[in-house]
Amino acid sequence: MHESMQYLPTIGANAEVVPHLGLASRQLCTVRSGTNAEQAAIRFIQSRFLESYGARPKLQVPRLMTLMNRDCKLLAAVGLRDAASESLFLEDYLDQPIEDVIPDSAKVTRHQIVEVAHLAGLEPGVSRYLFPLLTVWLTVHEVQWIAFTGTAHLRNSFDRLGIRTQIIDRADPSRLPDKGRAWGRYYDQGPMVMVAHVPSGYTALTKLGVLRHIHSVPSAGGHYELTA
């Protein structure tokens, strides 16, 4: 049983949760920093990692995004970290900066890279909604590459949508300050550091016909009650 999380963020100038894009009655939203919504999204991620791996990570993510259904139930949450603004969590696993290990790295700068971290979902198949919505959002914001740490299961989720991922290195917990102790059984799954080219992913999703169903969501008026 998942812990209930409810709050009433106003949509508009003082919004806690701001919707951007919609697909099949689901919405991709930004969660404003320092709000009750942010704490609820963090608790959601923590509860999913605890349930799946016995993990109790401390999360510090500059930008949190959520996927909600039309009843404003929290279906998924993910963190985004801009490589131009700070070091990436996954760079602890690497001997070089992320921009130097990405294929065709001679043409990649940190301003073009975003780390996708702490992906947590509630319903089966949530990636078929979250990944296309996130791809469009990243494209609008001119992101060229995403970097992330994930298991074979996550990589398969990308593959099913035709999004090609490339393995950069093994995620070795011994390279972390706490040696991975906060992550429970997560490292038993053999996670890898991976990257994906956003424009190529956009093209793949366009060929599947997925993106034509995505629409923008006006972020004005009304209230959301978010539950999980």
Number of C-alpha atoms within 10 A of each C-alpha: 4 11 10 11 18 17 14 16 21 18 18 16 10 10 21 24 29 25 24 16 20 23 21 11 10 22 27 26 23 22 25 19 15 9 13 18 23 20 14 20 24 21 15 25 24 20 18 20 22 18 12 13 16 16 19 17 16 10 13 12 17 13 16 24 23 26 27 24 18 12 12 17 20 25 22 25 25 22 24 20 22 20 21 13 11 10 15 22 17 21 18 17 22 16 10 10 16 23 20 15 16 22 14 9 11 10 10 17 16 19 15 18 27 23 22 23 22 23 20 23 21 17 10 8 10 15 21 15 20 24 17 22 25 20 20 19 15 19 16 9 10 14 19 19 24 23 28 24 24 23 17 12 11 13 19 14 16 18 12 11 17 17 22 17 18 15 16 19 15 15 22 18 17 12 13 15 9 10 11 17 16 14 19 16 16 20 17 10 12 13 21 22 20 21 24 21 19 23 18 16 23 20 14 17 20 13 11 12 10 17 18 10 10 17 14 12 15 13 17 13 11 10 16 21 15 22 20 18
